[in-house]
Amino acid sequence: MDIYSIPPLLSAIILFILFLMGVFKSKGSPVNLLFSLICLIGCFLNTDKTILTVIADEGLALRISRIDHIFLVFIIPLYLHFTLLVTGYKKWLPYIKYSYIISLLLLPLTRHPQYLTHVKHYSFGFFAISGPYFYFFGALSTVSTALSLYLLVKKLGEETASMKKTRIRYILLSFGLAAFVNHFDILTMSGYAMYPLGNFVFVPMCLLGYSILKHDVMEWKIFLNKGIVLVTLLLISTGLFVGLEVLLKRLFDTSVHTDVAYIIAMVLTFFLVYFSKERVQDFLVQFLQQEFIRNREALRDLSFAILTLHHIEDIKKTVIARLSKLFALQRCAVRMVPKVDETETVGIVQESDALWNDGYRLSIPIHSKAHPSYLLLGEKGNMSLYTGEEVEFLTILANHTALSFDNAKAYKKIRDFSNSLEKLVDERTRALIQSESLAAVGRLAAGVAHELNNPIAGVMSTLEFYIDHMEEKSEIRDDLIFSLNELRRAKDIVKSLLDASRQKDEAKDIVDVCNPLEDALKILYNQYKNKTIAITKNFTAQNSLVMGNGPRLCQVFINIIKNSIDAIGDRSGRITIDVFNEERPPDPAHQGEGPVQWLVCRVSDDGEGIEKKHLKDIFKPFFTTKPQGKGIGLGLFIVHEIIKDHKAAIEVESDKNKGTVFTLSFPCLQQ
């Protein structure tokens, strides 16, 4: 063996490996079967060329060449058949049988002396010389190859899907280049002393191997990944062996026997390959899969990044932005759905799917219990296919996204619970402050009631006596009347203190809230009858019954409506009283039950309003926004205590010069 034997030997080895891959994957796939047969014929042809470079028997060389050409005639139908299946032009398939018939008719010609007349010895070894019958086969082979290339080019222009487009592109380049270099063998077969370019068919076959490695165009990548290191080591071994053999012969000239040189070269090659194989493997992985390694690291970083996010929209935006940048995607989305089947896996979007028209090519389920969804990816920027490894890491990313979604929901629950707990603590703190204030009021009232009531009553009686027995024109009568009114006001303050400090439970009965409302309006009639205040009543509640104390509820409405009257003052204004029913979800202790019916009483006015900064204090005792002498700040405090005692709720909305709205919510009595 010399250097001229290496190209056909490499071509034979690579074609044989591709043949084996095609055989392993041929089950249920006519395309893979045809491809493996084409590679097998190419392997036979290059094996023949390798043998012809080393043998010395001219007759044996001719017999080997004629045997090889028995199989070579079937390259005509195999090329066409393979191309039609790859391109999808199946309407031409019924005619393919005629090409097989033509190949069968050519079989006898391969044994005729005018097909291959003899072999000629060149510097690179023997090579068969063609006869006139061979050119007939060559013409048919050229037509078959040209038609196949035409169909591939035509399909390449029509195809819109990047996956199919990439597959056709690489098949066209590899098979087209292989056919091109093989046709130059005709020059050598015609007697021209040139090295056959067909011996370099391993170059386009390596291009096909690269396409399988990078894009899996024949869906063989698992086999190629396992064999690529071995093939590379084989090529390195062959090159080292031939190089060492030539070097030894040059160094020692004729002093070393040829067989000894072969043995020494073989031993040296073995040790060199054995001690360098791991470095070669590492280099190949880094060189051939550098893009994959880069993408893998980027996807890993993305997986860790989304696990630190706590909001669904942030997770979606991060995934979409990173993937779009990583793969230069034309379309990318995370689409929420009601449910994802637990057994569902990665899916290639077909042309018949609606997602195809939206520009998506890959669908990966996100198995999240909180937010089931799909990770949808469109065409890559370089129009290449998604490799198996990329799909695997994208699946892992989808699983991490599902975990992030579930974590986000859990985080939201914890955050809501924390906010609810803070709100509850705040409410309890305010309640405690109010309770302490109430206790202080009670102690104060108990201390001053007996001390003030008796003196006040005595002074009032004395004043009333003198006023009744004094002439109306007396100079001091008006002063006495003023003093009597101020004492009455002091008596009312003491009574309010006593009312606010009451802690006893009062009897409750079924009350129609509309009745204490009407009573409150009657009591206050004298206060607004001479004012330009319009009072509108909208009593639309179907169920206005509550369990409560009528007089105490009347006191509530008197205080609230009187505040509205005071807020409007002497100008024109409106007070609106709405009573209606409202359904609300049950409290957390009764989750799972139906909605609860509430009775809502809303009193709104267009008075001067309350500044927002004061809203948090209006239910505190002795807090008032009225001018001095107009109120002591116990009215709304008493309202709040009565409402709380009725297990109801009170809310207030107001702002300066924008009016005030008091909303009271009572649990309805179920009829």
TAFENVEN-V549720 format. One line per field, one symbol per residue. burial: # if it has 9 or more other ideal C-beta (glycine too) atoms within 8 Angstrom, else .. A space follows every 50 residues. Layout:
BEGIN
burial: ???
END
This chain:
BEGIN
burial: ...###################..##....#################### #####..#..##.###.####################.....#..#..## .##..##.##.#..##..#..#..#######.##.###.###.##.###. ######..#..##.###############.######.##......##### #########.###.####.##.##..###.############.###.##. .#...#....##.###.##..##...#..##..#.#..#..##.##.### .##.###.#..#.###.###.###.####.##.#.....#.....#..#. ....##..##########..##########....###.###.######## #########.##....................##..##..##.##..##. .##..##.##..##.##..#......#..##.##..##.##.##.###.# #.........#.#####.###..#...#..#.#.#..##.#.####.### .#################....#########....#.........##### #####.#.###..##..####.#.........###########..#.#.# .#.#....###########..
END
